Amino acid sequence: MKKVITLQNGSNLNEKQFIKYFESKVFYTLRKFQLFNDLKSVCVKDLVVVNKIGKVIISKECLDDLSVSILEVMMSEKPDELKKLLPKYKGIIRPFYLMSREEMTLYSKIRKLKYVYNLNKSQVSSTSRKKNNSNILIQTELSSFLDSLEKQQKNVKNSIVSSLLKIENLA
């Protein structure tokens, strides 16, 4: 089988190995942050597709989305809003908290699942249309900035998300 991804540690993974890696990382996230009571009933493939299980909303946000949101909240000087971006907040869980957009897209492609990257997130939405457009522009610029920074310095996005977890004593 041919290589589909090279991890940051230099490991080359084929499709089968990547699926195992991805699903292990999601289960690690689910266990670490206690996102589900019964992990035996959880199927990673389903989490990518479903939006809700019972009263719990399954967020598709990944590491890339969260790093942008964290910076945006920090710039808005509303640190209490950071709690909304944790892996589990009220009725929202984020099983892909530690997954990159590249990993999400690749997993979806291999599994033939529909995964749509959407920069416009509900956590930072505003009531006025003008302000909402401004938020989208800021998110887009932050995302581009972080993408270019990530090319120069690996793990920048991961460091931003990890910092939030350390602040909240979840790391």
The 8 nearest C-alpha neighbors of each residue, nearest first, counted from 0:
[[1, 13, 2, 14, 15, 3, 12, 16],
 [0, 2, 13, 3, 14, 12, 11, 4],
 [1, 3, 13, 12, 4, 11, 0, 14],
 [4, 2, 13, 12, 14, 1, 5, 11],
 [5, 3, 12, 2, 11, 6, 13, 17],
 [4, 6, 11, 10, 9, 12, 7, 3],
 [7, 5, 10, 9, 8, 4, 11, 12],
 [6, 8, 9, 5, 10, 153, 154, 11],
 [7, 9, 6, 10, 5, 11, 153, 154],
 [10, 8, 6, 7, 5, 11, 12, 4],
 [11, 9, 6, 5, 8, 12, 7, 4],
 [10, 12, 5, 4, 2, 9, 6, 13],
 [13, 11, 2, 16, 4, 17, 3, 5],
 [12, 14, 2, 3, 16, 1, 15, 0],
 [15, 13, 17, 16, 3, 18, 12, 109],
 [14, 16, 18, 17, 13, 19, 12, 0],
 [17, 15, 19, 13, 12, 18, 14, 20],
 [16, 18, 20, 14, 19, 15, 12, 21],
 [19, 17, 21, 15, 20, 16, 22, 14],
 [18, 20, 16, 22, 17, 21, 23, 15],
 [21, 19, 17, 23, 18, 22, 16, 24],
 [22, 20, 18, 24, 23, 19, 17, 25],
 [21, 23, 25, 19, 24, 20, 18, 26],
 [24, 22, 26, 20, 25, 21, 19, 27],
 [23, 25, 27, 21, 22, 26, 20, 28],
 [24, 26, 28, 22, 27, 23, 94, 95],
 [27, 25, 29, 23, 28, 24, 30, 22],
 [26, 28, 24, 30, 25, 29, 31, 23],
 [29, 27, 25, 31, 26, 30, 32, 94],
 [28, 30, 26, 34, 27, 33, 32, 31],
 [31, 29, 33, 27, 28, 32, 26, 34],
 [32, 30, 28, 33, 29, 27, 34, 26],
 [31, 33, 34, 30, 29, 28, 86, 87],
 [34, 32, 30, 29, 31, 35, 36, 28],
 [33, 35, 29, 32, 92, 87, 30, 36],
 [36, 34, 37, 33, 38, 29, 30, 41],
 [35, 37, 38, 34, 33, 30, 39, 29],
 [36, 38, 39, 35, 40, 41, 34, 33],
 [37, 39, 41, 40, 35, 36, 29, 30],
 [40, 38, 37, 41, 42, 36, 35, 26],
 [39, 41, 38, 37, 42, 35, 36, 43],
 [42, 40, 38, 39, 43, 37, 45, 46],
 [41, 43, 45, 44, 46, 40, 39, 38],
 [44, 42, 46, 45, 22, 41, 47, 25],
 [43, 45, 42, 46, 47, 48, 110, 112],
 [46, 44, 48, 42, 43, 47, 49, 41],
 [47, 45, 43, 48, 49, 44, 42, 57],
 [46, 48, 45, 44, 49, 43, 59, 114],
 [47, 49, 45, 46, 50, 113, 44, 112],
 [50, 48, 46, 51, 45, 47, 57, 52],
 [51, 49, 57, 56, 48, 58, 52, 46],
 [50, 52, 56, 57, 55, 49, 53, 54],
 [53, 51, 55, 54, 56, 50, 57, 49],
 [52, 54, 55, 51, 56, 90, 50, 57],
 [53, 55, 52, 56, 90, 51, 91, 57],
 [56, 54, 90, 52, 53, 51, 91, 57],
 [55, 57, 51, 91, 50, 90, 58, 92],
 [58, 56, 50, 51, 92, 91, 93, 55],
 [57, 59, 93, 60, 92, 56, 91, 50],
 [60, 58, 61, 95, 57, 93, 47, 94],
 [61, 59, 58, 64, 95, 93, 65, 96],
 [60, 62, 96, 95, 64, 98, 63, 99],
 [61, 63, 99, 65, 97, 98, 96, 64],
 [62, 64, 66, 61, 65, 99, 100, 156],
 [65, 63, 61, 67, 62, 66, 60, 68],
 [64, 66, 68, 62, 67, 63, 69, 61],
 [65, 67, 69, 63, 156, 68, 64, 160],
 [68, 66, 70, 65, 64, 69, 142, 141],
 [69, 67, 65, 71, 70, 66, 72, 64],
 [70, 68, 66, 72, 71, 67, 65, 73],
 [71, 69, 73, 67, 68, 72, 74, 66],
 [70, 72, 68, 74, 69, 73, 67, 75],
 [73, 71, 75, 69, 74, 70, 68, 77],
 [74, 72, 70, 76, 75, 71, 69, 78],
 [75, 73, 71, 76, 72, 70, 77, 69],
 [74, 76, 72, 73, 77, 71, 78, 70],
 [77, 75, 73, 74, 78, 72, 79, 71],
 [76, 78, 79, 75, 80, 72, 73, 81],
 [77, 79, 80, 81, 76, 73, 72, 82],
 [78, 80, 81, 77, 82, 83, 76, 72],
 [81, 79, 78, 82, 83, 77, 72, 84],
 [82, 80, 83, 84, 79, 78, 72, 69],
 [83, 81, 84, 80, 85, 79, 88, 78],
 [82, 84, 81, 80, 88, 85, 122, 87],
 [85, 83, 82, 81, 86, 65, 69, 88],
 [84, 86, 87, 82, 83, 88, 81, 164],
 [87, 85, 93, 92, 96, 84, 88, 32],
 [88, 86, 92, 85, 91, 93, 34, 89],
 [87, 89, 91, 83, 90, 85, 92, 86],
 [88, 90, 91, 87, 92, 83, 55, 56],
 [91, 89, 55, 56, 88, 54, 92, 87],
 [92, 90, 56, 88, 89, 55, 87, 57],
 [93, 91, 87, 57, 86, 58, 94, 56],
 [92, 94, 86, 58, 96, 95, 57, 87],
 [93, 95, 96, 29, 25, 28, 92, 86],
 [96, 94, 61, 98, 93, 97, 25, 60],
 [97, 95, 61, 93, 62, 94, 98, 86],
 [96, 98, 62, 95, 61, 99, 28, 157],
 [99, 97, 95, 61, 62, 96, 102, 103],
 [100, 98, 62, 102, 101, 61, 63, 103],
 [99, 101, 103, 102, 104, 63, 61, 98],
 [100, 102, 104, 99, 103, 105, 98, 106],
 [103, 101, 105, 99, 100, 104, 106, 98],
 [104, 102, 100, 106, 101, 105, 107, 99],
 [103, 105, 107, 101, 102, 106, 100, 108],
 [104, 106, 108, 102, 107, 103, 101, 109],
 [107, 105, 109, 103, 108, 104, 102, 110],
 [106, 108, 112, 104, 110, 105, 109, 111],
 [107, 109, 111, 105, 106, 110, 104, 112],
 [110, 108, 106, 111, 107, 105, 14, 112],
 [109, 111, 107, 112, 108, 106, 44, 105],
 [112, 110, 108, 109, 107, 113, 106, 114],
 [113, 111, 107, 110, 114, 108, 48, 47],
 [112, 114, 107, 115, 111, 48, 47, 108],
 [115, 113, 107, 112, 116, 104, 47, 48],
 [116, 114, 117, 113, 104, 59, 107, 103],
 [115, 117, 118, 114, 100, 104, 60, 59],
 [116, 118, 119, 115, 120, 64, 60, 59],
 [117, 119, 120, 116, 64, 138, 139, 135],
 [120, 118, 117, 135, 121, 138, 124, 134],
 [121, 119, 122, 118, 123, 124, 117, 68],
 [120, 122, 124, 123, 119, 125, 118, 68],
 [123, 121, 120, 124, 83, 84, 68, 80],
 [122, 124, 121, 120, 125, 134, 68, 72],
 [125, 123, 121, 122, 131, 120, 126, 134],
 [126, 124, 131, 127, 130, 123, 128, 134],
 [125, 127, 128, 124, 131, 130, 129, 123],
 [126, 128, 130, 129, 125, 131, 132, 124],
 [127, 129, 131, 130, 132, 126, 125, 133],
 [130, 128, 132, 131, 127, 133, 134, 126],
 [129, 131, 133, 127, 132, 128, 134, 125],
 [130, 132, 128, 134, 125, 133, 129, 124],
 [133, 131, 135, 129, 134, 130, 128, 136],
 [132, 134, 130, 136, 131, 135, 137, 129],
 [135, 133, 131, 137, 132, 136, 138, 130],
 [136, 134, 138, 132, 137, 133, 139, 119],
 [135, 137, 133, 139, 134, 138, 140, 132],
 [138, 136, 134, 140, 139, 135, 141, 133],
 [139, 137, 135, 141, 136, 140, 142, 134],
 [138, 140, 142, 136, 137, 141, 135, 143],
 [139, 141, 137, 143, 142, 138, 144, 136],
 [142, 140, 144, 138, 143, 139, 67, 137],
 [141, 143, 139, 145, 140, 144, 67, 138],
 [144, 142, 146, 140, 141, 145, 139, 147],
 [143, 145, 141, 147, 142, 146, 140, 148],
 [144, 146, 148, 142, 147, 143, 149, 141],
 [147, 145, 143, 149, 148, 144, 142, 150],
 [146, 148, 150, 144, 149, 145, 143, 151],
 [147, 149, 145, 151, 150, 146, 152, 144],
 [148, 150, 152, 153, 146, 151, 147, 155],
 [151, 149, 147, 148, 152, 153, 146, 145],
 [150, 152, 148, 149, 153, 147, 146, 155],
 [151, 153, 149, 150, 148, 155, 154, 147],
 [154, 152, 149, 155, 150, 151, 7, 148],
 [153, 155, 157, 156, 158, 149, 152, 7],
 [156, 154, 158, 157, 149, 153, 152, 159],
 [157, 155, 159, 158, 66, 154, 63, 160],
 [156, 158, 154, 160, 155, 159, 161, 62],
 [159, 157, 161, 155, 156, 160, 162, 154],
 [160, 158, 162, 156, 157, 161, 66, 155],
 [159, 161, 157, 163, 162, 158, 66, 156],
 [162, 160, 158, 164, 163, 159, 157, 165],
 [163, 161, 165, 159, 160, 164, 158, 166],
 [162, 164, 166, 160, 161, 165, 167, 159],
 [163, 165, 169, 161, 170, 167, 162, 166],
 [166, 164, 168, 162, 170, 167, 163, 169],
 [165, 167, 163, 164, 168, 162, 169, 170],
 [166, 168, 164, 165, 169, 163, 170, 82],
 [169, 167, 165, 166, 170, 164, 163, 162],
 [170, 168, 164, 167, 165, 32, 166, 163],
 [169, 165, 164, 168, 161, 167, 162, 166]]
